[in-house]
């Protein structure tokens, strides 16, 4: 059963209404209803194969939906063309893989979008990039290439690259899952800082500590459905659904 949790929708930046997603006969998303308010951090958790990443990727149309509607900042998600390109420039995305351009320096990776899409002059783009690299703690790596950086550093560069577009919304799809354990916290710390600064974020993650610390709401998914939505303390101490109770009990016994 899909959860319905009352929450102020008057300032919704993202609104998903009755969203379904099919891959052939397989239904990956089932009647998803979710809104994300400005400045809100929504963390999406659940077992593998529950539809978390698919949900995240539909918000900027990396995955098309089969039914329902998605609006960003009051605008229907464009299907293609310049409207979709504009929307994607307003929605930052950080993936499991860092997706940096190997042949460009760190500075060039971060300035590419502002130069090509936002039309900034090089000096302004360079200044912005250096500010953002400093913000994520890798300004001294600006002239290096991605292969010369650790995984944690590369992921922080990927966050800086998304921020350089001055997005309205940041999507994170398992941003720490490809990292060695000692590198995870440096990326999560950067994300916590963004949350504290008021960035609107949808985060798919297995990092329960981050969910407890930074989320305004936790969305628990299973079998393509939103099963439960709650504030972190309520969810982790008193989950309402059997599926969530089972999921959390398995985490605690690992």
Secondary structure, 3 states (H helix, E strand, C coil): CCCCCCCCCCCEEEEEEEEEEEECCEEEEEEEEEEEECCCEEEEEECCCCCHHHHHHHCCCCCCCCEEEEEECCEECCCCHHHHHHHHHHEEEECCCCCCCCCCEHHHHHHHHHHHCCCCCHHHHHHHHHHHHHHCCCHHHCCCEHHHCCHHHHHHHHHHHHHCCCCCEEEEECCCCCCCHHHHHHHHHHHHHHHHCCCCEEEECCCHHHHHHHCCEEEEEECCEEEEEECHHHHHHCCCCHHHHHHHHHHHHC
